[in-house]
């Protein structure tokens, strides 16, 4: 429950200050690292969590990947509206 409050506070503060995407990514990795050190989750669950976070961060930070996976599809939906 504490980690949920930390995560919500983290997202709220970073969004409020309009932090650039690369800073979001670094802060997310640091938060996940601290979570890994203090968590009682099994190793496999942590590995899967790291893999998921890495995939999302790569998809968001690499412009060509973000454009093809996210932006183009959202633009198509927006144009139909």
SEPAFI-415151 format. One record per residue: chain; residue number from 1; x, y, z of N, C-alpha, C in turn; residue in one letter. Coordinates in Angstrom, 2 decimals, padded with zeros to 5 digits, m for minus. Example, Ala and Ser with C-alpha at 12.3 -4.5 7.8 and 13.67 -1.06 7.14 Angstrom:
[atom A,1,[013.19,m005.69,007.80],[012.30,m004.50,007.80],[013.20,m003.30,007.80],a];
[atom A,2,[012.85,m002.25,007.08],[013.67,m001.06,007.14],[012.90,000.03,007.87],s];
This chain:
[atom A,1,[000.82,m001.20,000.00],[000.00,000.00,000.00],[000.86,001.25,000.00],x];
[atom A,2,[001.98,001.19,000.72],[002.88,002.34,000.76],[003.44,002.64,m000.62],x];
[atom A,3,[003.78,001.57,m001.36],[004.33,001.78,m002.70],[003.31,002.39,m003.65],x];
[atom A,4,[002.05,002.10,m003.46],[001.01,002.71,m004.28],[000.96,004.22,m004.03],x];
[atom A,5,[001.05,004.63,m002.77],[001.08,006.06,m002.44],[002.33,006.73,m003.00],x];
[atom A,6,[003.46,006.03,m002.91],[004.71,006.57,m003.47],[004.57,006.75,m004.97],x];
[atom A,7,[004.01,005.75,m005.66],[003.85,005.82,m007.11],[002.91,006.95,m007.52],x];
[atom A,8,[001.80,007.08,m006.83],[000.84,008.15,m007.15],[001.48,009.52,m006.90],x];
[atom A,9,[002.18,009.66,m005.79],[002.85,010.93,m005.49],[003.91,011.25,m006.53],x];
[atom A,10,[004.68,010.25,m006.90],[005.73,010.38,m007.91],[005.15,010.90,m009.23],x];
[atom A,11,[004.11,010.25,m009.71],[003.50,010.65,m010.99],[002.91,012.05,m010.87],x];
[atom A,12,[002.25,012.35,m009.79],[001.63,013.65,m009.58],[002.68,014.77,m009.59],x];
[atom A,13,[003.75,014.60,m008.85],[004.78,015.63,m008.75],[005.50,015.84,m010.07],x];
[atom A,14,[005.88,014.75,m010.71],[006.61,014.87,m011.98],[005.71,015.49,m013.06],x];
[atom A,15,[004.45,015.12,m013.09],[003.53,015.71,m014.06],[003.30,017.20,m013.77],x];
[atom A,16,[003.19,017.54,m012.52],[002.96,018.93,m012.14],[004.09,019.84,m012.62],x];
[atom A,17,[005.32,019.37,m012.52],[006.46,020.18,m012.93],[006.82,020.03,m014.41],x];
[atom A,18,[006.02,019.32,m015.19],[006.24,019.13,m016.64],[007.66,018.66,m016.95],x];
[atom A,19,[008.06,017.63,m016.28],[009.41,017.08,m016.44],[009.52,016.41,m017.81],x];
[atom A,20,[010.66,016.57,m018.52],[010.84,015.92,m019.82],[010.79,014.39,m019.71],x];
[atom A,21,[010.51,013.75,m020.83],[010.32,012.30,m020.87],[011.55,011.54,m020.39],x];
[atom A,22,[012.74,011.96,m020.77],[013.94,011.24,m020.35],[014.10,011.30,m018.83],x];
[atom A,23,[013.71,012.40,m018.23],[013.76,012.50,m016.78],[012.73,011.60,m016.12],x];
[atom A,24,[011.55,011.49,m016.74],[010.53,010.55,m016.27],[011.11,009.14,m016.26],x];
[atom A,25,[011.81,008.81,m017.34],[012.36,007.46,m017.48],[013.41,007.17,m016.43],x];
[atom A,26,[014.30,008.12,m016.21],[015.34,007.93,m015.21],[014.73,007.83,m013.82],x];
[atom A,27,[013.79,008.69,m013.52],[013.13,008.66,m012.21],[012.36,007.35,m012.01],x];
[atom A,28,[011.73,006.85,m013.06],[011.01,005.58,m012.98],[011.97,004.44,m012.70],x];
[atom A,29,[013.12,004.44,m013.38],[014.12,003.40,m013.15],[014.66,003.46,m011.72],x];
[atom A,30,[014.89,004.64,m011.22],[015.38,004.79,m009.83],[014.32,004.29,m008.85],x];
[atom A,31,[013.07,004.67,m009.08],[011.99,004.22,m008.20],[011.85,002.70,m008.24],x];
[atom A,32,[011.96,002.12,m009.43],[011.88,000.67,m009.55],[013.08,m000.01,m008.89],x];
[atom A,33,[014.24,000.60,m008.98],[015.43,000.05,m008.32],[015.24,000.03,m006.81],x];
[atom A,34,[014.73,001.12,m006.25],[014.47,001.19,m004.81],[013.41,000.16,m004.42],x];
[atom A,35,[012.39,000.02,m005.26],[011.36,m000.98,m005.01],[011.96,m002.38,m005.01],x];
[atom A,36,[012.88,m002.64,m005.94],[013.53,m003.95,m006.03],[014.32,m004.25,m004.76],x];
[atom A,37,[015.00,m003.24,m004.24],[015.80,m003.45,m003.02],[014.95,m003.68,m001.78],x];
[atom A,38,[013.77,m003.08,m001.72],[012.95,m003.16,m000.51],[011.78,m004.12,m000.63],x];
[atom A,39,[011.57,m004.67,m001.79],[010.40,m005.52,m002.02],[010.64,m006.95,m001.56],x];
[atom A,40,[009.55,m007.63,m001.29],[009.63,m009.04,m000.95],[009.09,m009.91,m002.09],x];
[atom A,41,[008.95,m009.32,m003.27],[008.51,m010.09,m004.43],[009.58,m011.10,m004.83],x];
[atom A,42,[009.16,m012.24,m005.38],[010.15,m013.20,m005.85],[010.94,m012.66,m007.05],x];
[atom A,43,[012.10,m013.24,m007.27],[012.99,m012.77,m008.33],[012.37,m012.76,m009.70],x];
[atom A,44,[011.58,m013.78,m010.03],[010.96,m013.86,m011.35],[009.97,m012.71,m011.56],x];
[atom A,45,[009.21,m012.40,m010.54],[008.24,m011.30,m010.64],[008.97,m009.97,m010.85],x];
[atom A,46,[010.07,m009.78,m010.13],[010.84,m008.55,m010.31],[011.46,m008.48,m011.71],x];
[atom A,47,[011.94,m009.62,m012.20],[012.50,m009.66,m013.55],[011.45,m009.30,m014.59],x];
[atom A,48,[010.25,m009.85,m014.44],[009.17,m009.52,m015.37],[008.77,m008.05,m015.27],x];
[atom A,49,[008.76,m007.51,m014.07],[008.45,m006.10,m013.87],[009.49,m005.21,m014.55],x];
[atom A,50,[010.77,m005.55,m014.37],[011.85,m004.79,m015.02],[011.73,m004.89,m016.54],x];
[atom A,51,[011.42,m006.06,m017.06],[011.28,m006.24,m018.51],[010.12,m005.41,m019.05],x];
[atom A,52,[009.01,m005.41,m018.34],[007.85,m004.62,m018.75],[008.16,m003.13,m018.74],x];
[atom A,53,[008.77,m002.65,m017.67],[009.12,m001.23,m017.57],[010.13,m000.86,m018.64],x];
[atom A,54,[011.12,m001.71,m018.88],[012.12,m001.43,m019.92],[011.47,m001.35,m021.29],x];
[atom A,55,[010.56,m002.26,m021.59],[009.89,m002.23,m022.89],[009.08,m000.96,m023.08],x];
[atom A,56,[008.36,m000.55,m022.04],[007.55,000.67,m022.13],[008.45,001.90,m022.27],x];
[atom A,57,[009.52,001.95,m021.48],[010.41,003.12,m021.55],[011.11,003.21,m022.90],x];
[atom A,58,[011.52,002.09,m023.45],[012.15,002.10,m024.78],[011.14,002.56,m025.82],x];
[atom A,59,[009.93,002.02,m025.75],[008.89,002.40,m026.72],[008.57,003.89,m026.64],x];
[atom A,60,[008.62,004.47,m025.46],[008.28,005.88,m025.32],[009.45,006.81,m025.65],x];
[atom A,61,[010.68,006.37,m025.41],[011.83,007.25,m025.59],[012.45,007.23,m026.97],x];
[atom A,62,[012.28,006.16,m027.73],[012.82,006.09,m029.08],[011.74,006.63,m030.03],x];
[atom A,63,[012.04,007.75,m030.66],[011.04,008.47,m031.44],[010.41,007.62,m032.54],x];
[atom A,64,[011.20,006.89,m033.30],[010.64,006.10,m034.40],[009.72,004.99,m033.90],x];
[atom A,65,[010.08,004.37,m032.79],[009.23,003.33,m032.22],[007.95,003.94,m031.66],x];
[atom A,66,[008.08,005.05,m030.93],[006.91,005.72,m030.37],[005.96,006.15,m031.48],x];
[atom A,67,[006.52,006.68,m032.56],[005.69,007.15,m033.65],[004.91,006.00,m034.29],x];
[atom A,68,[005.60,004.89,m034.54],[004.92,003.78,m035.22],[003.96,003.03,m034.31],x];
[atom A,69,[004.27,002.89,m033.05],[003.41,002.12,m032.14],[002.29,002.93,m031.51],x];
[atom A,70,[002.54,004.19,m031.24],[001.59,004.96,m030.45],[001.02,006.15,m031.22],x];
[atom A,71,[001.89,007.05,m031.64],[001.44,008.33,m032.19],[000.63,008.18,m033.47],x];
[atom A,72,[001.09,007.34,m034.41],[000.35,007.18,m035.67],[m001.04,006.62,m035.44],x];
[atom A,73,[m001.15,005.66,m034.55],[m002.46,005.05,m034.28],[m003.40,006.04,m033.58],x];
[atom A,74,[m002.86,006.79,m032.63],[m003.70,007.79,m031.96],[m004.13,008.89,m032.93],x];
[atom A,75,[m003.24,009.26,m033.85],[m003.57,010.29,m034.83],[m004.68,009.80,m035.76],x];
[atom A,76,[m004.65,008.53,m036.16],[m005.71,007.98,m037.00],[m007.07,008.07,m036.28],x];
[atom A,77,[m007.08,007.71,m035.02],[m008.32,007.78,m034.23],[m008.78,009.22,m034.10],x];
[atom A,78,[m007.85,010.12,m033.83],[m008.20,011.53,m033.66],[m008.75,012.12,m034.96],x];
[atom A,79,[m008.21,011.73,m036.10],[m008.69,012.26,m037.38],[m010.10,011.80,m037.70],x];
[atom A,80,[m010.47,010.61,m037.21],[m011.82,010.09,m037.45],[m012.87,010.83,m036.63],x];
[atom A,81,[m012.46,011.45,m035.56],[m013.42,012.10,m034.66],[m013.90,013.38,m035.20],x];
